[in-house]
């Protein structure tokens, strides 16, 4: 009995063995791809060596064993709530076609009586599974891939939601056509039916391959340029963008930022850039457009393995990642010969993070790492710089730790020494010392780094994050989160009316979700539905932000006394709150004049003129300046910036100070920008703020120099 059951128990036991393995334990595309590879090779070798023509039933037999192996994963995902429709779909559309394709290839070599049919079969499968992927990898800038053997790689692992798409199903249709063609080729001339099937498969494959680009199977550079549409050229860059989402002024601004970072990084890394070499910068309208075209959603990236220098960034991420990605582009100049980088992913990302320093707006890289003790040992750092070690931790932890270590190396040793160690991935040889000695010296720097409570909080937040491998349901996205993602997409796509409708759906389905309700109430206020917003909020709503919105809604309907009553009731909680967004809540509503201008600015996009601006208190003036800067209202920004030069600086407004200097410099108001830098420099700034202010000084000097050259 056991002997008969053993063949069926083995795949089940193998499936159970996968349960402790991150990602593979999930009933989703990763485990389905593994099953597809095993099943494809198994079925192909079985068909190549078969003595009877029962290939179809042999394929079903192989699939049966594969699905037995997937049974423990299915049951576990079902019990834990991780099972998704997409995961179920991937387990159908990945292993099934792959198994039949393997059978068709093995059957073909057997039918034509090839010598060593198994060897030829394995060779073809390796070419399809690895060779074709390598050709695509070194030919196209996309980071998603479809493959007839292993099915799909959807893009960066940071983008957790992986769903069935029309492009994937189209690709599997092509796989099906190959199965049909290879199955009938041995007997294609036997009768009219097989001739017609062969002709249909060939013609269908021809038209299918002519439409790979349009179907989203591949994304050549030329196609991406055509989809974005517009181009702006500078000395070192060709910027490709969608002019429906970037104004001419925005493109000039980002073009200047490109050149600024290019010069800064080149000088730091001692790079001699060839005069005839230009970088292509693809600027997407939003993350969802970038996901559709390249496979990367919220992950910005640089395909350093390609000959053409390029970077891919969505509009909403430009401010935070452009310099980081630029480092990747320029570091190709001293990368290895294989793929223009380093065999150490930690050094690749650590270099970009160590130069960009954008892990936190409040704390430096050293402060973040210094706040988490004990410090990583030399063994820990060896692992952290490796591929497996880097990705086994949450992205924020890996990037910050590697960034701090590389920043230390760049600050204390020659850049050329680091470049040598980067290319070889052997820091010990490059620095002529042991790796542990380098790590110990870094520890001394961390020990001497000054910390305060804010740095400690930032450090605790970053080091508390979990990686994708540590999550129980890495690809399970709730309906609530899916609708929220669709809402954010519609906002980014500037389809405001549809976005509000989607938000209405969210609020109707999940009225108890405070964050959804908060967004819905704000949307009502923006649309002028003040009474609906006020009526929706009751004393049972415990979220403090909702009660503040209740007061605003009452004020906008003219019920000033009721608004004051609500504000007075929640004032003690506001004063006790440590949340930064409540710091100036009461001052913004200090009296009817302040409150009126606040709600007009916030919900009606109405801004005070010069005389009204003087009446405002500092929080209202600063937030007015911030909003006109965000909306690129140059004349009002200059007006407000001049009128605010006499205020006493407060580091709580540093983000607005930085934005003010940034845009004043870009608009050519150099003297005013310098006055703001001097004003802010009087404040006792945090170390990270000093770094950011110094960056603005460099930006100002760069633009002044460019202006002089242009004149």
GICOR-V884519 format. One line per field, one symbol per residue. psi: psi as a letter, one per 40 degrees, with the letter a starting at -180 (. if undefined). burial: I if it has 16 or more other C-alpha atoms within 10 Angstrom, else O. Layout:
BEGIN
psi=???
burial=???
END
This chain:
BEGIN
psi=ddddeddddddddddddedehiddehgaddddddddddddddddddddeieigfdddddddddddddddedddddddddeeehiddddddedecdddddddddddddddddefiifdddddddddddddddddddddedieieiiihddeciheaiedgdhhihiddddddddddddddddddeddfdediddddddddddddddddddefdddefdigidddddddddiihhadeihhhiheeehidddddddddddddddddddddefhghhdehihhhhhididddddddeehcehiihgeeidhhiihhideedddedddddddddeddfiiedffaiehddddddddddddffdiediiddddddehiiihidddddddeiddddeeiidddddddddddddddddeiidddddddddefgddddefiidddddddddddddehhiaddddddddddeeiiideeidgdehhiddddddddddddddefgddddddddddddddgeehdddddddddddddeegdddddddhieehehdddddddddddddeegddddddddddedddddeiehdeededdddfdidddddddddddeefhiiadddddeiidddddddddddddefgdddddddddeeeeihiheeedddddddddddddeegdddddddddddedigiidddddddddddddddddddddddd.
burial=OOOOOOOOIOIIOOIIOIOOOIIIIIIIIIIIIIIIIIIIIIIIIIIIOOOOOOIOOIIOOIIOIIIIIIIIIIOIIOOOOIIIOIIIIIIOIIIIIIIIIIIIIIIIIIIOOOOOIIOIIIOIIOOIIOOOOOOIIOIIIIIIIIIIIIIIIIIIIIIIOIIIOOIIOIIIIIIIIIIIIIIIIIOIOOOOOIIOIIOOIIOIIOOIOOOOOOIIIIIIIOOIIOOIOOIOOOOIIIIIIIOOIIOOOOIIOIIIIIOIIIOIIIOOIOOOOOOOOIIIIIIIIIIIIIIOIIIIIIIIIIIIIIOIIIIIIIIOIIOOIIIIIIIIIIIIIIIIOOOIIIIIIIIIIIIIIIIIIIIIOIIIIIIIIIIOOOIIOIOOIIIIIIOOIIIIIIIIIIIIIIIIIIIIIIOOOOOOIIIIIIIIIIIOOIIOOOIOOIIOOIIOOIOOOOIOOOIIOIIOOIIOOOIIIOOIIIIIIOOOOOIIOIIIIIIIIOOOOOIIOIIIIIIOOOOOOIOIIIIIIIIIIOOIIIOOIIOOIOOOOOOOIIIIIIIIIIIIOOOIOOIIOIIOOOOOOIOOOOOOOIIOIIOIIOOOOIIIIIIOIIIOOOIIOOOOIOOIOIIIIIIIIIIIIOOOOOOIIIOIIOOIOOOOIOOOOIOIIIIIIIIIIIOOOIOIIIOIIOIIOOOOOIOIIOIIIOOIIOIIIIIIOOOOOOO
END
